[in-house]
Amino acid sequence: MQFGVFTVGDVTTDPTTGTTPGEARRISDTVAIARKAEEVGLDVFATGEHHNPPFVPSSPTTLLGHIAALTERIVLSTATTLITTNDPVKIAEDFSVLQHLSGGRADLMLGRGNTGPVYPWFGQDIRQAMPLTVENYGLLRRLWREEVVDWEGTFRSPLQGFTLAPRPLDDVPPFVWHASIRTPAVAELAAHFGDGFFANHIFWPASHTRRLVELYRQRFEHYGHGSARQAVVGLGGQVFMRRNSQDAVNEFRPYFDNAPVYGHGPSLEDFSALTPLTVGSPAQVVERTLGFREYAGDYQRQLFLIDHAGLPLKTVLEQLDLLGEEVVPVLREEFAVGRPADVPPAPTHALLRERSTPGAGAAAGPDSDAKD
């Protein structure tokens, strides 16, 4: 099982000091967080994609390419790559290059985005979000898998005799997760292709996440990719820790109360009760996270949001120390207990390359094209 962190890249004023980091500082801090994540033994670092203030990660592959040069082991991913407003040809090119630069330490999460104005900025209509998702992803898959692509669709110009350059590393496309907070159609799309499904799991109650994951697992089995428990699932989560739980609550409260997304809404206590947000000791984070398996089953990737709402870099790095020293080692051990042998491991380039080898028995694996 993989453990890591993701960032949304917000530039937010620290409510305790009144200090607002500049964009250059926020970007350099993000690089420092990724490097620290590898240092403390985490498996994945992921960045969001946003094209509007107060966010800075408008070019995820540029950021991840830089981080790839400064790291050796950690998997580099996106917390959302906008399949609706990015051209699929450019996505295919960018992530193929990132694969080569990182030695295969790259995958991506596709999403539709939740900022309405972004669609017209890139010449698209938000009312066509799901048709755009389906069409663009269908083309993206072909670009990574076919040497020469002839294609015609609704939302972009046709392709005639197009060959992607560079080809994916080892001719193995990056693993794709379809990320969603609320949309069943995204779970259906992931299941149809046998891809991973990532339930962002940070704003909604457990009952909602349970329904999305169960739908994905049922449809994964329906499309012939394996049993429901062999489906590849990832979850998001939010944590803030101090060794003393009340210290964590007291320190995090002003950040929560002024956060751009949920600030000035429900109380910290109510939001923690209704969603997976866990503010407390490392032991409380372990206990809460282990509970995710009760409604998501045995899953493959757990990512935590730890750097939002104006938290200073020093505090974020302290969170990473706690994750690496006191939380993730326990989670690795506990999640392994009772894990059925047929539950697949988290996808990596090496594993996908092995499955793509003739005779490896990968026809019904997570990346197969089995359908009705």
C-alpha positions, 0 to 999 in steps of 0.5 A, a space after each residue: 500500500 502507498 502512503 503520501 501527501 497531496 497539495 492544492 497549492 493555495 496561497 493563503 494568508 497565515 491567520 496567526 501572523 498576517 503573512 502571505 507568502 509570495 507565489 515564488 515562495 509557495 512554489 519553492 515551499 512545495 518543492 521542499 515538501 516533496 523532498 521532505 516527503 521522500 526523506 521521511 519515507 513516504 511513497 507518493 507526492 501529488 500536486 493539484 492543477 489550478 489556473 486561478 488565484 489564489 493557487 499556483 500549480 497551473 503547470 503540474 508536469 513542470 513542477 513534477 519534472 523539477 522535483 523528479 530531478 531532486 528526488 530518487 524514489 518517490 512516485 510523482 502524481 497529480 491530485 487532479 489533471 484536468 481532462 476537460 480543459 487540457 488537450 489530450 495530446 498535450 497531456 499524453 506528451 507531457 506525461 510521457 516526458 515526465 515518465 522518462 525524466 523520472 525513470 517511471 516514477 509518474 502517474 496521474 489522476 484525471 478530474 473535471 475540475 470544480 472551478 466554472 470559469 476555467 472552462 471558457 478560459 480554455 474554450 470549453 463549456 462546463 455543461 459538457 464536462 462529462 462528454 468532454 471527459 469521456 471523449 478526451 480520455 478515450 483519445 488519451 488512451 489511444 495516444 499512449 497505446 497506438 503507434 499511429 492514431 487516426 481519430 475524429 471527435 466532437 470537441 477538438 480537430 481530427 488527427 490523421 496519422 499522428 504519432 506521439 513523441 516521445 512514446 511512453 517509457 518502456 511502451 508502458 503508459 502511466 497508470 491513471 486514477 480517475 479522481 472524484 469527490 461526488 460524481 458516480 459517472 467518474 467511478 463508472 468511467 474508471 471501472 469501464 477501463 479497469 483504471 484506478 478510482 481515487 475518492 478525494 474523501 475530504 469534504 463528504 461523509 463516509 457514507 458518500 465515499 462508501 457508495 462511490 467506492 462500492 459502485 466502482 468495485 461492482 462495475 469493475 467486476 462487471 466489466 471483467 477486470 477481476 473481482 470487486 476487491 481487486 479494483 484499485 482504490 485510492 483515498 484522500 484525507 486531511 490531518 493536523 497533528 501534535 503529540 498532544 491532541 488538544 495542542 493540535 486542536 488549539 493550533 489548527 483552529 484559526 487555520 480551519 476557521 479561515 480556510 478558503 474552502 470551508 472557513 466561516 462554515 461548520 465548526 472544526 468539531 462538526 466538520 471533523 465528525 462529518 468528514 475524514 478530517 482528523 485533528 489530534 495526536 498521531 495515534 488518533 490519526 492512525 485509528 481514524 485512517 484504519 477505519 477507512 477500510 471498513 467502508 472502502 475495503 482493502 485499498 492501494 493508496 492513501 494521500 493526506 492533505 497537510 499544507 493548506 490554509 496558510 500553514 507555514 512551511 515549518 509546521 508542514 515539515 513537522 507534520 511530515 516528520 510525524 507522518 513518517 515516524 509515528 503514523 505511516 509505519 503503523 499504518 503499513 503494518 496494520 493495513 497488511 493484517 488480514 489483507 487478502 492475497 488476491 488484493 493487488 498491490 499499488 500500481 508502479 511502473 515496474 509492476 505495469 511493465 512486468 504485466 505488459 510482458 507477453 505471457 505475464 497473464 495481464 489480460 484481465 489486470 487493472 489496465 486491461 481493455 476488457 468490456 461487455 
